[in-house]
Amino acid sequence: MKTRIRELRKQSKLSQEELAFAVGTTRQTITSIETEKYTASLVLAYKIAHYFKLQIEEVFDFSDLEEKH
């Protein structure tokens, strides 16, 4: 899933480690989310969005998710 985490983090001059600490996860998890190897849980997505004072939809791109019928 595409995200704006790297962009937001760089704008805020934050390292992956600093963001990870702020939202209660590991640097490896932040790296994996940024490289689209891991999709954040809803709770983690909320914490990341909340940290940047944004809505989840402003940080995470849900356009690739389509309902399966």
Number of C-alpha atoms within 10 A of each C-alpha: 16 16 20 13 21 18 12 14 15 11 9 11 10 13 14 20 15 14 20 18 12 13 18 12 13 16 16 12 17 23 17 14 19 20 14 13 12 13 18 18 9 10 10 14 20 18 17 24 21 14 13 16 10 13 14 18 13 14 21 19 13 13 9 8 8 7 5 4 3
